[in-house]
């Protein structure tokens, strides 16, 4: 899907350097994937830290938290 957005060039440059990407498309897509993965890790770690015993038996959750 093609979408037109106005992107801050300084932020794009910093993201490109941090992610090791070479194109705008690759940088934006990778940054979005990284943010989604970070949010999932935070959610999973919060669940584990909550002391909820049901979280301790969830192997997929455990693996996702340590990616």
C-alpha atoms as a printed R data frame, in Angstrom:
   type eleno elety resid chain resno      x       y      z
1  ATOM     1    CA   UNK     A     1  0.000   0.000  0.000
2  ATOM     2    CA   UNK     A     2  1.352   3.385 -0.921
3  ATOM     3    CA   UNK     A     3  0.945   6.199  1.620
4  ATOM     4    CA   UNK     A     4  2.252   9.734  1.497
5  ATOM     5    CA   UNK     A     5  3.553  11.108  4.815
6  ATOM     6    CA   UNK     A     6  5.631  14.070  5.886
7  ATOM     7    CA   UNK     A     7  8.692  12.708  7.736
8  ATOM     8    CA   UNK     A     8 11.122  14.753  9.801
9  ATOM     9    CA   UNK     A     9 14.459  14.368  7.981
10 ATOM    10    CA   UNK     A    10 16.563  14.515 11.168
11 ATOM    11    CA   UNK     A    11 14.520  11.765 12.817
12 ATOM    12    CA   UNK     A    12 14.706   9.697  9.652
13 ATOM    13    CA   UNK     A    13 18.489  10.131  9.525
14 ATOM    14    CA   UNK     A    14 18.871   9.109 13.187
15 ATOM    15    CA   UNK     A    15 16.567   6.116 12.748
16 ATOM    16    CA   UNK     A    16 18.445   5.048  9.607
17 ATOM    17    CA   UNK     A    17 21.753   5.158 11.492
18 ATOM    18    CA   UNK     A    18 20.363   3.309 14.512
19 ATOM    19    CA   UNK     A    19 18.699   0.600 12.433
20 ATOM    20    CA   UNK     A    20 21.406   0.241  9.795
21 ATOM    21    CA   UNK     A    21 18.905   0.694  6.982
22 ATOM    22    CA   UNK     A    22 19.581   2.332  3.627
23 ATOM    23    CA   UNK     A    23 16.239   3.461  2.207
24 ATOM    24    CA   UNK     A    24 13.373   5.534  3.562
25 ATOM    25    CA   UNK     A    25 10.896   2.709  3.040
26 ATOM    26    CA   UNK     A    26 13.129   0.182  4.792
27 ATOM    27    CA   UNK     A    27 13.745   2.611  7.660
28 ATOM    28    CA   UNK     A    28 10.082   3.411  8.234
29 ATOM    29    CA   UNK     A    29  8.976  -0.222  7.993
30 ATOM    30    CA   UNK     A    30 11.763  -1.406 10.300
31 ATOM    31    CA   UNK     A    31 11.072   1.371 12.822
32 ATOM    32    CA   UNK     A    32  7.379   0.470 12.909
33 ATOM    33    CA   UNK     A    33  8.223  -3.211 13.418
34 ATOM    34    CA   UNK     A    34 10.698  -2.338 16.196
35 ATOM    35    CA   UNK     A    35  8.131  -0.196 18.027
36 ATOM    36    CA   UNK     A    36  5.487  -2.925 17.784
37 ATOM    37    CA   UNK     A    37  7.960  -5.539 19.069
38 ATOM    38    CA   UNK     A    38  9.020  -3.264 21.936
39 ATOM    39    CA   UNK     A    39  5.387  -2.723 22.946
40 ATOM    40    CA   UNK     A    40  4.793  -6.490 22.925
41 ATOM    41    CA   UNK     A    41  7.893  -7.112 25.071
42 ATOM    42    CA   UNK     A    42  6.822  -4.445 27.554
43 ATOM    43    CA   UNK     A    43  3.327  -5.942 27.765
44 ATOM    44    CA   UNK     A    44  4.733  -9.439 28.296
45 ATOM    45    CA   UNK     A    45  7.261  -8.323 30.911
46 ATOM    46    CA   UNK     A    46  4.581  -6.370 32.761
47 ATOM    47    CA   UNK     A    47  2.416  -9.479 32.832
48 ATOM    48    CA   UNK     A    48  5.303 -11.595 34.135
49 ATOM    49    CA   UNK     A    49  6.225  -8.976 36.758
50 ATOM    50    CA   UNK     A    50  2.625  -8.763 37.957
51 ATOM    51    CA   UNK     A    51  3.074 -12.005 39.855
52 ATOM    52    CA   UNK     A    52  0.237 -13.612 37.936
53 ATOM    53    CA   UNK     A    53  1.069 -17.315 38.317
54 ATOM    54    CA   UNK     A    54 -0.674 -18.159 35.046
55 ATOM    55    CA   UNK     A    55  1.981 -16.115 33.210
56 ATOM    56    CA   UNK     A    56  4.756 -18.347 34.512
57 ATOM    57    CA   UNK     A    57  3.516 -21.410 32.659
58 ATOM    58    CA   UNK     A    58  3.195 -19.648 29.320
59 ATOM    59    CA   UNK     A    59  6.252 -20.753 27.311
60 ATOM    60    CA   UNK     A    60  5.450 -18.508 24.330
61 ATOM    61    CA   UNK     A    61  5.143 -15.501 26.620
62 ATOM    62    CA   UNK     A    62  8.420 -16.383 28.324
63 ATOM    63    CA   UNK     A    63 10.248 -16.710 24.981
64 ATOM    64    CA   UNK     A    64  8.760 -13.442 23.676
65 ATOM    65    CA   UNK     A    65  9.860 -11.568 26.797
66 ATOM    66    CA   UNK     A    66 13.516 -12.490 26.259
67 ATOM    67    CA   UNK     A    67 13.805 -11.740 22.499
